[in-house]
Amino acid sequence: MNHDVAPLSVLYIGGTGTISASCVRLSVETGMTVSVLNRGRNSAGRDLPESVIGITGDVTDDESLLAALGEQRFDVVVNFLSFDAEDAERMVRLFTGRTKHYVHISTASLYGKPVLMTPIDESTQLHNRFTEYSRKKLDAEHVLNRAYAEQAFPVTIVRPSHTYDDANPPLPGGWTVFERIARGDEMVVHGDGTSLWTLTHAEDFAQGLVGLLGNPRAIGEAFHITGDETYTWDQIYTLIADALEVEARLVHIPSEMISVAAPDWFWSELLTGDLTHSAVFDNSKLRRFVPGFNPRLTFHRAVLRMVQWRQANPETTQADAATDAIFDRLVEGYHKASEVYAALAPRDE
């Protein structure tokens, strides 16, 4: 009698991004049959294993998505690209009956800030009055939870928090920050640089995610997946400078002032509504479901890999001129404000 068990079939929607590429690789390493659906683009040179089955389609277009999938069914579907309530409703409609396990990638930024108790666990209140991205992700969660409650849609919600890989530094401003520090320019740090922040390498995140795939106990549950280390923001920037073998020249500016001076900058809203506040996470729930979860890449080691990536990929790791100009403007404004304050401050007679 043949007792061979067919490998788990997994469809990743996305699959070449900062987080998803590492998850795809680990899924293949663990013996899963992996398909990746996207529009045929490979982000930042993140090559996938040859065994990955590529499916080309536009997930935002029903006709394109259905044509790409045909009659295929998957044990697990992992969606990195779903965003708001309307899209979540589409996914419930399109994947009901097509999968035994639907994994929605949400965000840990929807935990209420400032956090009233630490560490953050999955029972922490969900709201974010500051960032539209977080509010829309929470709206999507509401739709999916209702679909689970009312029609047994087999969903698991996963919340990453500031996950990075070698090709995408976890910094407001990305590679521009590396370039400024390497040049010896002053670098803006929001707040006073002492709030605590959790960073997670994508390879460590993948451990948790892949461990959940196909687990029937995970259906109807929500998990955040983060590293176990916390750093102050000053430490984060200083570790980068150490890896570049230069001295960090840090300028501290209140997050609210960054939003005033650069209201259209992508990071301004996230700084005020998320990164300003300390974020320390409790991963004990995840470990009950994935006992082997054990983050290995400390940031002081990972930053050396980012430096190596920068050296090997100069074409994709240059400073962005617009972002560089924003930092220049913030630094200039800081020094002007300091001069005005010094001129107005009372002096001892």
N, C-alpha and C positions, 0 to 999 in steps of 0.2 A: 504494500500500500504506500502511495506517495503522500508524504506529509509535508512536502515543501510549501512554505508560505510565500505568497506573492509579495514582492516589495511594495511598500507604501507608495502610492502615486500622488505626487504633490504638484499643484499648479501654483506658481508664483506670478502674481500680477505686479509688474515692476521687474525687479530681479537684478538690475545692474547698478542700483543706487548705493549710497553710502552704507546703509544698513543691510539691504536685501542681498547684495552680492555675497557677503560672508555667510548669510543664511543658506543661500543656494549651494555654495561650496560645501558647507558642513552637511547639508542634506544628502548630497551626492556621496560624500565620504562615509556616511552611515548606511549607505545601501539603498536609498530611496530612488525611485524613478521620478526625475524632476523635469517639469516643463516650465518655460518662462514665456509669459505673454507680455509683449510691449510693442511699441511701434518700430522696433528693429534698431534702436539706438543703444549704444554702449557708452555709459557715462564714465568719464575720467579714466578710460583705459582699464576698467575693471573686467578682466577676461574671466569667462566662466569655463568650467570643465567641458571637454568635448562631448561628453555623454548627455549634456543638457539638450532637451528638445525645444527648439525655438518656435514660437507661435507668434506671427505678426498680426496685430490688430489694434484697433483704437478702443480702449476700455471706456471712453466717454461716449461712444456711439454704439447703440444697441445692435444695429444692423451689422456693423463691422465686427463687433465682439462675437455675436452669434455665428457669423460666417466663419470666423477664425476657429471657434471651438467645435463647430459641427455637432456631432452626437457624442462627443467625448464626455466621460464622467471621471471624477477624481476623488480619491479618498480624502484629500485635504486641499483647500484653496486658501492661499495666504495673500491678502490684498494690501499692498503697501500704498496704493494710489487713491483709495476712497477717502472722501474729504468731508462732505456735509450730509445733512439729513436727506436731501433729494437723492443724492448718489447712493446712500445706504439703502433707501427704498428700492432703487433699481437693482442693487446687488441681491437683495432678498428675493426679488421677483425672478432674476435671471439665474440664480444658483440654487434655488429651491429644487430639490430632486437631482441636482448635478453633483452634489458632494455630501459626504458624511460629516465633514468638519470644516467650517468656514472661520478663518482667523482674520480678524479686523485689526490692522495696525493703527492705533490711536496715538495719544501723546500724554506723557505725565505732566505736561504744562497745564492741564485742566484741573489739577488739584488746586484748591483755593489758596491764594496768596494774599497776605502773608500767612504762612502756615502757623496755626495756633499751638500745635503739639508736634514734637519730633520724636522718633523718626516718622516719616511719611509711610503709611501703609495703605492698603486698598480700601480701608474704611474712612480715610480722610475725605472731608467734604469736597465735592466736585463743583467748582465754579471758577470762572476767571473773568473778572469784569474789565480786564485791561487789554486782552489780545483777541482779535476777531478769529484768528486761526484756532485758538483753543476752544472758543465758544462753538464754532462750527463742528469741530471734532466731537465735542460733547453732545451736540444735537444728533450727530450720527450714532453715537453710542445709545442714546435714548431710543432711536428707531430700531436698532438691532436688539436691544434688550426686550423691547415690546414684541418683536417678531419671535424671539425665543419663548416669551411667556405665553403668547397667544397661539402660535402655530408650530412650536418646537423647532424653530429654525436653529440649526446646530452651531451656534456662534461662540467663539472665545474672543475676548477683547484683550489686546496686549498694548501696554503703554511704555514706549521707550522714553528715556530722558537724556537729552544731549549726547547722542551717540555719534561717534566719529570713526574714521578709519585713516589709514596712512595718507590717502589722497584728499582728505577733507578735514582740516584742523578744526577743533571745537572752539572757535573763537569768533566773537563779533567782528567780522571783517575778513575772516579766512586767511588766505595766503598773504594778503596785504599786511597783516599783522607781522607775520614772519619777516617780510621784506623790510618793514620799518625798523624792527628790532635789529635785524642784521645790519642795516645801514647806520645804526646808532641814533636814529630819530627818536624823539619822545613819543611814547605810546599811551593812548588814553585807556584808563581803567575806570569802569563805572563805580560810583560810590567811593568808599574808603579802601576798597580792596580786601576787606577782612571777612565778608560774608562767605559762608561755606557752600561749596558747589560739588556735585557729583558728576563725574565723567565716566563714560562707558565706551570701551572699544567695541566695534561691531563684531569682532570675533568672539568676544565674551557674551555679547547680547545673543549671538547665534546659538550658543550653548543652551540658553534658556528657551528660546523660541523652538528650536528643533526638538528639544526634549518634550515640548507640549504637543507636537503634531500627532494627530491620530489618537490622543488620549481621551476616551469618552468621559472621564471624570472632569476634564477641563471645560466641557461644554456648559455654557451658561455662566462661566466664571470670567473674572477680569484679573489681570496680573500686570504689575509693572516689572520690567526687567532692567536692572541697572547694575553698575559696578558697586563695589563695597567701599571704595576709597572716597574720601572727601578732601578737597583742597580749598584754601582761600584763593581768591582771584589773583592776588599778588603772587602767591606761590605758582599758579599756573603760568603767568607771564614770565616769572623769573626762571622757571624750569626750561622754558623755550629759549630764553637768553643764554642759559648755561649750556644747552645743547648746541647753540650757535657759537658758543665761546666768545660771547660779548657781554657787556653789562646792560641790564635792563634800566631804561630811563622812563619811569612811570609817572604819569600825570593823572591825578584822581579828580574826577568831575562827577557831581551828582547826576544820577540817572535822569531825573526830571529835567535838568538843564540840557542834557544831550537831546532829549525829545524836543525841547524848545528850539535848539540850535540846528537840529537835523530832523525835522518832522517827517520828511519823506524817505529817510533811510530805513531800509528793511528792518534793521536791528533795533531801532529806537523803541518801538512798541514792545518788543520782547524784553528789552532791558528793563523797562519800567514794570511790566507785568509779570516777569518771570525771573530773569537772571539776577536782578537786584537782591532777591530774597534767598536766604539760605535754603538748601534743598538736600536733605539727608534721608535716605530711603531704607526701609526694612524689607528685605527680600525673603523673609521666612515663609510666606505663603507659597511663593514660587518653589522654594526648596522642598516643601511638602509634596509637590507634584513632580518636581525634577530634582531628585536627591543629589545628582551629580553636578548640579550647577556650582561652578567654582571659578569666578573671574580670575584671570591670570595676568593680564597685561596692565601693570601699573603705568600711570601716565609718565613717570620719569623715565621708563623704558620705552614706552610707545613714542614719545616725542623724538627719540633718536631715530626711530624708523621713519617718522615724518621728515626729518632732516635729510635722510637718505633718499626718500621719495622726491623731495624738492630738488636734490642734486641730479637725480636721474631723469626728472621730467620738467625741465625748465620752461617748456612751452605751455604747460598748464598750471604753473605755480607762480606766475608773475603777479606783481601788485596790480590791483585794479585802480585805474587812474581816478575814477569818480570817488571810490572809497578812500583812497589816499588823500584826496582833496578835502573830504569831510573831516578826516583826522587832523589835517593841517589847520582847518578852520576852528576845530574844537580846541586844539592846543593854543592857537593864537588868541582865541577868546579867553581862555583860562589865564594866560599871562597878562592880558590887558585888564581883566577883572582884578587880578592880584595887584597890579600897579595902582589901580584906582583905590582899592581897599587900603593899600599901604599909604597912599597920599591922604586919605580921609581919617585914618586911625589916629586917635589922640596920642600925643607924645608927652612924656614926662618933662616938665619944665626944669 
